[in-house]
Amino acid sequence: MAALSLLVGCENNNGVTKFTKPPVVVIETPSDGASIDEGVPVSMRGRVVDENFETSLSSISATWAVSGGTVCEGAVFDTNGLTECATVFSRGTAQITLTAINPDGESAVGTVDVIVNKNEAPTAEIITPEFGGEYYSNALTLFEGNVIDGEDLPEEMTVEWESSLDGVLAFSTSPSSDGKTNGTAVLSEGQHTITLTVTDSTGRTGTDTTTIEVAKGSKPDLTLVAPISGDRVNIGDTVYFEATVSDIEDDADELTFSWESDLDGVFSTQGAGSDGTANFTYDGLSHGVHTVTVYATDTDGLTSRDSATLYVNEAPEAPVVHIDPDPAGSGDALTVIIDTEAYDADGDTITYTYFWYLNGVDSGRTSNPLPASATTRGDIWTVYVVPNDGEAEGPSGVDSASIGNGPPSLTSATITPSPAYTNDTLTATATGFSDPDGDPESEAYQWYLNGTAIVGATDVTLDGTYFVKGDSVTVEVSPFDGFDYGSAVTSGARVIQNSTPSAPGVDVTPNYPEDDAELTCTVAVASTDADGDSLTYTYSWTVNGVASAITTATVDAGYTSDGETWACSVLADDGSVTSTAGTDSVVVGDYTAPDAPVLTSLVEYRNETSATVSGSSEAFATITLYISSSAGTTTDSGSANGAGTFSFSEALTAGLTYSFYATATDASGNTSSVSNVVTTEVCDPTDDYEDSTTYGDSCADPVVDWSTLDADGTTTIEFNGNILDSSDDDWILVQTADTVSGSYNPYRFHVEMTAGTSEYAFVVYEGGCTSDYLECGSGSSTDPEGNGYSEYEVFQEDVGEGSHTIPADTRTCGAADENTCADLSSDYYIHVFRTTTAYSCQEYTIKVTNGVW
């Protein structure tokens, strides 16, 4: 902010008042609020105006101040009222003031505020040449340096190299982008102060200086070729040394050489030949780290040198070793133990190589330890342990071992069975037998009871007489190969467990209980306990698999129901554990077989090829009917109804006699004994017309299955029949027709029993069925039919016709009718009956004709 201050005064002189005006001051540069760089001279300019001293502005004094500090002392205004001042500023903000005082003592002040920015000066660093270096007036000198600035890039700055003797050097220029500056120049002989100056874009500078001596002429150019710095050799080794040299003024063979060790001093003065090469060998260097330096001096007395570090190693001493184990057996791994490490004067880390010899011959093995598989009884192994410090091998440490018998070994021992009980025989099992010599396996046993060896218990087994429940048994097993016993292994302890009682044998009675029976559960076979513990029994029952609350040995009949399955479980308890359950079960049910069925008797003989077999049994029983004949036995089944009756309809075969019998099975599966046997015979042949109806059984319902029998002699009626029981009668009706032809009557009604006459007879009724119509009856008044007959005929005697033979009169009653040519058509009822009381299937045959002469 610019500010102007005016100081106004007045003076009273003899009553006359004189007014004065103060000057006016303005700072023109820098402007208020301007930004400027620190450390860089800034030019400030101000102007004053004073009406009273307009013609003598230079008489007005000027005072510049920056932040209260006076700068540019003695500054004045020129005749134009201008004043200038240059100064540098520090970083931050600053206030510039310009104060003007005229000769009247009146003054004015102008101010501006500026911002001073960071602007660090650059820095310079000379790398080379360096103080103490060797430089020559007849050779180029290398100049190298680094410059850096906090604000400018390296290429935005300028650098200048200057010698106090030779002035600004010609190669001064801008640095490269990485801040490096370099060049070469030939300097004059003498002492030079070298200055490197860098200037940034604001004009700020940085410098570095060094002082060097530039000598007349040049030293030899010398390089040590061998050994190379860092080379290592062993003490006593022949070492090759070589250097190359050249000199601007002198020939190579005119130069003087000296070869020196900082440990051993000068050890050679071998010089160079005309080709500039100096070389030789030497084996006398002592142990240690040598700095080997070669010096070359020219005729001007200028000397060059070059150095290399050479390590001369001293080999380690022999270690002290032994082989473990000692003594060693077959199958032992041999381990080399280093009792005393190999001493190394250089303190190097020592490594060892192991060379194993078997019976004096190199085995080719170099491991440590020597594996167990390599050792065999009777061998001698020797080991040579060679130390090495990385550079050289030292003398060997040596030891030998004779291999004896290798004892066998076992992995483990166990006892079976597990768990073990009082009556068990314990068996020791050894596993993992191994013998390095391949000897056969053998073991020795010692049994222990509760930690104490059992005297005489040295077999592989231990029977139960040695221990009881709760004892702890172990076994110690020692492997033996016929030479030595190996280390014994001990089994884990086998604690003899409490023996579980055996399951009792259980019987529930009765075996087949009805629903009114009490159930009893009995221990039929007592449980046993190997430990001799006292046993108690507990009972439990289930009904159809569901637990019951009954825990006694009996179940009252009131708890049981038909169809239930009752199971009794009995546990034996020795006070610690219970046995597995002994169980038995019964099913409550109906176990009484029903009465045998009763079959209704069958007719002894029958014509039908079927029969209805009926009977009675327990209600709703399943009936199995057995049908037996000479053709075999078959069955049929059915059920009785609620009334206990049943029937079967069976197909039969003619000519066979059948026996029927049955059994009844109730709902509980109980089967009765066999019923009575009923039989029937199916006749063969059968009655031609007999059926299950009354057809043919009476005169009122005779068999009449044919048409009227004419007297023409062309029709024969023939039928078979039988009478099977007392209720059976056979009645046949034959209706005839008579045809009178000319002078004769051909009518001849003839009935003849052609088969069965030994058991059958017949009678004929003409026109009706009462005794009044009976033909030729031979019985009494109560039995008019009598014994019947086997033949009957009716005809007219032919006396006038000579072509017919008069038939014999076979009628037992009456005389032959004369040939009256009357119409003899009639209805004849033929009644067939048995003449014996013994019934069978015997048949009869009736033959009927009319008009056959």
VONU-949354 format. One line per 3 residues: number of its first residue (from 1); for each residue x, y, z of C-alpha. Coordinates in steps of 0.2 Angstrom, whole numbers. Layout:
N
NUM	X:Y:Z | ...
END
This chain:
853
1	0:0:0 | 7:17:-5 | 5:31:7
4	9:49:7 | 12:59:23 | 12:79:23
7	19:89:37 | 11:107:36 | 17:122:47
10	15:141:48 | 26:155:54 | 21:171:62
13	34:184:57 | 31:202:63 | 13:200:62
16	14:193:44 | 9:175:42 | 19:164:30
19	11:147:25 | 23:133:19 | 18:117:9
22	27:100:12 | 34:90:-2 | 25:76:-10
25	35:59:-12 | 30:45:-23 | 39:28:-25
28	38:23:-44 | 47:6:-43 | 44:-7:-37
31	25:-5:-37 | 15:-9:-22 | 12:-27:-20
34	25:-32:-33 | 35:-49:-31 | 54:-49:-31
37	67:-62:-29 | 78:-63:-14 | 96:-61:-14
40	96:-51:-31 | 99:-32:-31 | 83:-23:-35
43	83:-5:-41 | 71:7:-32 | 66:24:-39
46	56:38:-31 | 51:56:-36 | 48:71:-25
49	37:87:-29 | 39:103:-19 | 32:120:-25
52	43:130:-14 | 59:122:-20 | 53:118:-38
55	69:125:-45 | 81:117:-32 | 74:100:-30
58	91:93:-27 | 91:102:-10 | 79:90:-4
61	86:76:6 | 81:58:2 | 81:43:14
64	77:25:8 | 72:11:21 | 67:-7:19
67	57:-14:34 | 64:0:45 | 82:-2:40
70	90:12:31 | 98:8:14 | 107:18:1
73	113:31:14 | 118:48:6 | 105:46:-8
76	98:63:-15 | 85:69:-27 | 92:76:-44
79	86:92:-52 | 71:82:-59 | 66:76:-42
82	71:58:-45 | 81:47:-33 | 87:29:-35
85	93:15:-24 | 98:-3:-27 | 98:-16:-13
88	94:-35:-10 | 80:-42:0 | 77:-56:12
91	63:-69:9 | 46:-64:15 | 37:-47:15
94	45:-30:15 | 40:-12:16 | 50:1:6
97	49:19:13 | 56:35:5 | 57:50:16
100	60:68:8 | 64:83:19 | 65:101:11
103	76:115:18 | 62:122:27 | 62:106:37
106	45:100:30 | 45:82:25 | 34:68:16
109	35:49:16 | 31:37:2 | 28:18:6
112	25:2:-4 | 24:-16:1 | 32:-30:-9
115	33:-49:-8 | 51:-57:-8 | 51:-74:-16
118	63:-88:-12 | 78:-87:-24 | 92:-98:-17
121	110:-95:-24 | 116:-110:-35 | 131:-121:-28
124	146:-126:-37 | 158:-141:-34 | 175:-145:-42
127	178:-163:-44 | 195:-162:-53 | 208:-156:-53
130	211:-159:-35 | 223:-152:-22 | 238:-163:-21
133	236:-171:-38 | 250:-172:-51 | 248:-160:-66
136	261:-156:-80 | 263:-141:-91 | 265:-152:-106
139	249:-162:-104 | 231:-158:-104 | 222:-156:-87
142	205:-162:-85 | 192:-151:-77 | 176:-158:-70
145	162:-151:-59 | 144:-151:-53 | 132:-137:-52
148	114:-136:-44 | 101:-123:-41 | 85:-124:-31
151	75:-115:-44 | 83:-116:-61 | 87:-131:-72
154	105:-134:-75 | 104:-129:-93 | 97:-112:-88
157	113:-108:-79 | 130:-102:-85 | 147:-108:-78
160	165:-101:-79 | 181:-109:-76 | 195:-97:-71
163	214:-100:-67 | 223:-87:-56 | 238:-88:-68
166	229:-91:-85 | 213:-82:-83 | 196:-88:-89
169	198:-105:-98 | 191:-107:-115 | 179:-121:-112
172	168:-112:-100 | 150:-115:-105 | 132:-120:-99
175	132:-136:-89 | 123:-152:-96 | 105:-157:-90
178	112:-167:-76 | 122:-152:-69 | 139:-158:-75
181	152:-147:-82 | 169:-152:-89 | 183:-148:-101
184	202:-149:-103 | 216:-136:-104 | 235:-135:-104
187	240:-125:-89 | 256:-115:-87 | 269:-121:-75
190	266:-115:-57 | 253:-114:-43 | 236:-111:-49
193	220:-106:-40 | 206:-114:-50 | 188:-106:-48
196	172:-113:-54 | 158:-100:-54 | 139:-104:-58
199	126:-90:-61 | 108:-93:-61 | 94:-84:-71
202	92:-71:-58 | 110:-67:-57 | 114:-76:-41
205	131:-85:-41 | 140:-99:-32 | 158:-103:-33
208	171:-117:-28 | 190:-116:-28 | 205:-127:-27
211	224:-125:-28 | 235:-136:-39 | 253:-137:-43
214	258:-138:-62 | 275:-146:-64 | 287:-145:-79
217	287:-161:-90 | 278:-177:-86 | 280:-193:-76
220	281:-210:-84 | 264:-219:-88 | 264:-235:-77
223	251:-249:-76 | 253:-264:-64 | 246:-279:-74
226	249:-293:-63 | 244:-298:-50 | 226:-290:-50
229	221:-282:-35 | 211:-295:-24 | 221:-310:-31
232	223:-324:-18 | 238:-336:-18 | 244:-348:-5
235	260:-346:4 | 275:-353:-6 | 265:-352:-23
238	275:-344:-37 | 267:-327:-41 | 269:-319:-58
241	272:-300:-58 | 270:-289:-73 | 269:-270:-77
244	269:-259:-93 | 277:-242:-94 | 280:-228:-106
247	287:-210:-105 | 286:-195:-116 | 304:-190:-114
250	313:-207:-110 | 314:-224:-117 | 306:-238:-106
253	323:-247:-103 | 330:-230:-96 | 318:-230:-82
256	322:-236:-64 | 310:-249:-56 | 307:-254:-38
259	294:-268:-33 | 289:-267:-15 | 277:-275:-2
262	271:-266:13 | 274:-282:23 | 291:-288:16
265	298:-272:8 | 308:-272:-8 | 308:-289:-16
268	313:-284:-34 | 320:-271:-45 | 316:-279:-61
271	315:-266:-75 | 306:-265:-92 | 313:-269:-108
274	312:-258:-124 | 294:-264:-127 | 289:-256:-110
277	285:-273:-101 | 293:-278:-85 | 289:-295:-78
280	296:-309:-67 | 290:-323:-54 | 293:-323:-36
283	288:-336:-22 | 295:-328:-7 | 280:-318:0
286	276:-320:18 | 258:-324:24 | 246:-310:25
289	238:-296:15 | 251:-287:4 | 250:-270:-4
292	261:-273:-19 | 268:-257:-27 | 278:-255:-42
295	288:-238:-44 | 295:-231:-61 | 307:-216:-61
298	312:-206:-76 | 328:-197:-79 | 320:-181:-73
301	317:-189:-56 | 299:-190:-59 | 291:-206:-52
304	275:-215:-56 | 268:-229:-46 | 254:-242:-46
307	248:-254:-33 | 237:-270:-31 | 232:-280:-15
310	238:-298:-15 | 232:-310:-1 | 245:-324:3
313	235:-338:12 | 242:-350:24 | 234:-368:24
316	225:-374:39 | 232:-387:51 | 225:-404:53
319	210:-407:64 | 209:-419:78 | 194:-432:75
322	186:-448:81 | 173:-460:74 | 157:-462:84
325	151:-474:90 | 166:-484:97 | 164:-498:97
328	153:-499:81 | 142:-513:75 | 134:-518:59
331	121:-506:54 | 128:-492:64 | 130:-476:55
334	148:-469:58 | 149:-451:62 | 165:-441:62
337	166:-430:77 | 179:-416:76 | 187:-414:93
340	198:-400:88 | 195:-389:74 | 208:-386:61
343	218:-370:65 | 219:-357:52 | 231:-343:54
346	220:-332:43 | 204:-335:53 | 196:-341:37
349	180:-352:38 | 186:-370:37 | 176:-384:27
352	180:-402:28 | 180:-416:16 | 178:-434:22
355	186:-448:13 | 181:-466:19 | 192:-481:16
358	185:-499:18 | 198:-511:23 | 212:-500:16
361	203:-496:-1 | 195:-480:-5 | 176:-483:-5
364	172:-467:-15 | 160:-462:0 | 162:-444:6
367	147:-442:17 | 147:-438:36 | 140:-448:44
370	143:-464:34 | 126:-472:32 | 121:-487:42
373	118:-498:26 | 137:-497:23 | 143:-505:39
376	145:-524:40 | 152:-535:54 | 171:-538:52
379	175:-522:41 | 187:-509:46 | 183:-491:41
382	196:-477:40 | 191:-459:38 | 203:-445:32
385	196:-428:36 | 204:-414:25 | 202:-396:30
388	200:-382:17 | 200:-364:20 | 194:-360:3
391	211:-357:-4 | 221:-372:2 | 219:-389:9
394	228:-394:25 | 234:-410:32 | 221:-424:36
397	214:-429:53 | 212:-448:53 | 203:-461:63
400	198:-479:61 | 183:-490:67 | 182:-509:67
403	164:-515:64 | 158:-528:76 | 141:-537:77
406	126:-525:75 | 113:-529:88 | 96:-531:82
409	82:-519:86 | 63:-518:87 | 51:-504:84
412	38:-508:97 | 28:-521:107 | 10:-523:109
415	-2:-534:119 | -17:-542:112 | -32:-543:114
418	-38:-526:118 | -47:-524:129 | -42:-539:139
421	-52:-549:152 | -48:-561:166 | -50:-577:156
424	-40:-570:141 | -23:-577:136 | -12:-562:132
427	-1:-562:117 | 15:-551:115 | 18:-545:97
430	34:-537:92 | 35:-527:77 | 49:-519:67
433	63:-532:70 | 79:-527:60 | 96:-534:61
436	110:-525:51 | 119:-542:48 | 104:-550:42
439	103:-563:56 | 87:-572:59 | 74:-565:71
442	72:-570:88 | 65:-562:104 | 65:-564:123
445	50:-560:133 | 48:-554:151 | 30:-551:158
448	27:-538:172 | 12:-538:183 | 8:-521:191
451	26:-516:188 | 34:-532:195 | 42:-545:184
454	33:-561:185 | 45:-575:189 | 45:-588:175
457	34:-578:163 | 45:-578:148 | 34:-585:135
460	26:-575:121 | 9:-578:129 | 3:-576:147
463	-13:-585:152 | -27:-578:164 | -20:-588:179
466	-8:-574:182 | -19:-559:183 | -37:-553:189
469	-48:-539:186 | -39:-522:188 | -21:-528:186
472	-9:-519:175 | 1:-530:163 | 16:-525:152
475	28:-535:142 | 46:-531:139 | 53:-539:122
478	71:-540:118 | 77:-544:101 | 91:-557:99
481	101:-561:83 | 111:-576:90 | 125:-565:96
484	119:-550:105 | 103:-544:113 | 97:-527:106
487	88:-514:116 | 72:-520:124 | 55:-512:120
490	41:-511:132 | 23:-512:128 | 10:-500:134
493	1:-506:149 | -14:-518:147 | -26:-515:162
496	-37:-531:164 | -55:-525:162 | -70:-531:172
499	-78:-545:162 | -95:-543:157 | -107:-557:163
502	-113:-569:150 | -131:-566:144 | -143:-577:153
505	-154:-590:144 | -172:-585:146 | -188:-594:144
508	-206:-587:144 | -220:-599:148 | -232:-605:143
511	-225:-606:125 | -242:-603:117 | -252:-593:130
514	-271:-589:128 | -277:-572:133 | -281:-579:150
517	-264:-586:154 | -251:-579:166 | -234:-576:159
520	-218:-581:168 | -200:-576:163 | -188:-589:169
523	-168:-588:169 | -166:-606:161 | -148:-604:159
526	-139:-594:172 | -126:-580:167 | -108:-583:171
529	-95:-571:177 | -76:-574:173 | -72:-563:188
532	-82:-573:200 | -93:-557:204 | -110:-560:212
535	-124:-557:199 | -141:-550:201 | -155:-551:187
538	-166:-537:182 | -182:-540:171 | -191:-529:158
541	-205:-533:147 | -211:-526:130 | -228:-527:122
544	-227:-527:103 | -210:-519:104 | -215:-505:116
547	-208:-505:134 | -220:-510:148 | -219:-504:166
550	-218:-522:172 | -201:-526:180 | -206:-543:188
553	-203:-560:182 | -222:-563:179 | -236:-554:170
556	-253:-556:177 | -266:-563:164 | -276:-547:166
559	-263:-538:156 | -262:-548:141 | -273:-548:125
562	-275:-559:110 | -263:-555:96 | -250:-546:108
565	-231:-551:107 | -224:-551:125 | -205:-551:126
568	-195:-553:142 | -177:-546:143 | -166:-551:157
571	-149:-543:162 | -136:-550:173 | -127:-536:184
574	-110:-539:192 | -111:-522:201 | -101:-514:187
577	-108:-518:171 | -123:-528:164 | -123:-542:152
580	-131:-541:135 | -149:-546:137 | -156:-563:137
583	-173:-563:128 | -188:-574:124 | -205:-569:118
586	-222:-577:115 | -238:-571:106 | -254:-572:115
589	-267:-580:104 | -279:-593:101 | -269:-609:100
592	-284:-622:102 | -288:-631:86 | -306:-631:80
595	-316:-648:80 | -314:-658:65 | -327:-654:51
598	-342:-666:49 | -346:-670:30 | -363:-674:25
601	-364:-692:18 | -365:-693:-1 | -375:-706:-12
604	-364:-721:-14 | -367:-721:-33 | -371:-708:-45
607	-373:-704:-63 | -369:-686:-62 | -351:-680:-65
610	-352:-668:-51 | -355:-669:-33 | -360:-656:-19
613	-350:-659:-4 | -357:-651:12 | -354:-651:30
616	-352:-641:46 | -337:-634:56 | -332:-620:67
619	-340:-604:61 | -330:-594:49 | -316:-607:48
622	-306:-610:32 | -311:-627:25 | -299:-637:15
625	-307:-651:6 | -297:-666:0 | -303:-675:-16
628	-295:-692:-18 | -297:-705:-31 | -286:-717:-41
631	-282:-702:-52 | -274:-694:-37 | -278:-681:-23
634	-283:-663:-25 | -289:-650:-14 | -302:-636:-14
637	-304:-623:-1 | -318:-612:6 | -325:-604:21
640	-339:-609:33 | -352:-596:36 | -358:-589:52
643	-369:-604:55 | -354:-615:53 | -360:-624:37
646	-351:-625:20 | -352:-634:4 | -341:-637:-12
649	-347:-641:-29 | -334:-653:-37 | -332:-659:-55
652	-330:-678:-56 | -324:-691:-69 | -335:-706:-74
655	-329:-722:-69 | -319:-716:-53 | -323:-719:-35
658	-320:-703:-24 | -316:-701:-6 | -319:-684:2
661	-312:-678:19 | -309:-660:26 | -300:-650:39
664	-305:-633:47 | -292:-619:51 | -298:-605:62
667	-293:-587:61 | -277:-590:72 | -271:-603:60
670	-275:-618:71 | -280:-633:60 | -292:-646:65
673	-290:-665:64 | -297:-673:48 | -315:-675:46
676	-325:-691:42 | -323:-698:25 | -338:-698:13
679	-337:-708:-4 | -346:-709:-20 | -344:-719:-36
682	-347:-711:-53 | -355:-724:-64 | -348:-728:-81
685	-358:-730:-91 | -372:-719:-84 | -390:-720:-85
688	-395:-712:-102 | -409:-702:-95 | -406:-700:-76
691	-403:-682:-70 | -405:-673:-54 | -424:-671:-57
694	-437:-684:-54 | -438:-687:-72 | -440:-705:-75
697	-442:-709:-56 | -461:-713:-56 | -475:-718:-68
700	-482:-700:-67 | -466:-693:-74 | -459:-707:-85
703	-445:-706:-98 | -452:-703:-114 | -439:-696:-126
706	-445:-704:-142 | -459:-704:-154 | -473:-716:-156
709	-466:-734:-161 | -475:-739:-177 | -478:-758:-181
712	-467:-756:-197 | -452:-764:-188 | -441:-750:-193
715	-437:-743:-176 | -428:-750:-161 | -429:-741:-145
718	-414:-746:-134 | -408:-737:-118 | -396:-740:-104
721	-400:-737:-86 | -396:-741:-68 | -404:-740:-51
724	-392:-733:-38 | -402:-733:-22 | -418:-737:-14
727	-426:-721:-18 | -422:-723:-37 | -435:-731:-49
730	-435:-731:-68 | -451:-729:-77 | -451:-728:-96
733	-466:-724:-107 | -467:-731:-125 | -482:-727:-136
736	-486:-739:-150 | -496:-738:-166 | -504:-753:-175
739	-506:-753:-194 | -517:-767:-200 | -512:-772:-218
742	-523:-784:-228 | -527:-800:-220 | -514:-800:-206
745	-508:-788:-192 | -489:-785:-191 | -490:-778:-174
748	-478:-786:-162 | -473:-775:-147 | -458:-783:-140
751	-448:-778:-124 | -432:-787:-119 | -419:-784:-105
754	-403:-788:-115 | -391:-784:-101 | -392:-783:-82
757	-404:-798:-79 | -394:-804:-64 | -399:-788:-54
760	-414:-781:-64 | -431:-786:-70 | -445:-776:-76
763	-464:-776:-78 | -476:-768:-90 | -492:-758:-87
766	-503:-756:-102 | -513:-740:-102 | -510:-735:-84
769	-500:-736:-69 | -510:-745:-56 | -510:-763:-53
772	-526:-765:-64 | -515:-762:-79 | -501:-773:-74
775	-496:-786:-87 | -492:-803:-81 | -490:-799:-63
778	-483:-813:-53 | -483:-806:-36 | -495:-805:-21
781	-508:-793:-17 | -496:-782:-8 | -482:-784:-21
784	-491:-787:-37 | -476:-785:-48 | -467:-799:-39
787	-450:-803:-47 | -454:-796:-64 | -448:-803:-80
790	-434:-800:-93 | -445:-801:-109 | -462:-796:-114
793	-472:-795:-130 | -489:-792:-137 | -494:-799:-154
796	-508:-807:-164 | -507:-825:-170 | -506:-826:-188
799	-516:-841:-194 | -521:-836:-212 | -505:-830:-219
802	-492:-842:-223 | -478:-831:-226 | -476:-827:-207
805	-470:-838:-194 | -480:-839:-179 | -469:-833:-165
808	-467:-842:-149 | -478:-835:-135 | -466:-828:-123
811	-479:-820:-112 | -480:-829:-95 | -499:-825:-94
814	-513:-828:-105 | -514:-836:-123 | -510:-829:-139
817	-523:-818:-147 | -531:-824:-163 | -528:-814:-179
820	-543:-803:-177 | -534:-789:-186 | -539:-777:-171
823	-530:-761:-168 | -517:-764:-154 | -510:-747:-152
826	-507:-743:-134 | -497:-734:-121 | -485:-746:-111
829	-477:-741:-95 | -461:-751:-92 | -456:-751:-73
832	-438:-757:-71 | -432:-762:-53 | -418:-771:-44
835	-420:-789:-40 | -407:-788:-26 | -404:-777:-11
838	-385:-773:-15 | -383:-757:-25 | -370:-754:-37
841	-367:-746:-54 | -372:-761:-63 | -382:-756:-79
844	-396:-764:-88 | -401:-762:-106 | -419:-762:-112
847	-423:-765:-131 | -440:-761:-138 | -447:-765:-155
850	-463:-766:-164 | -467:-776:-180 | -451:-786:-180
853	-454:-804:-183
END
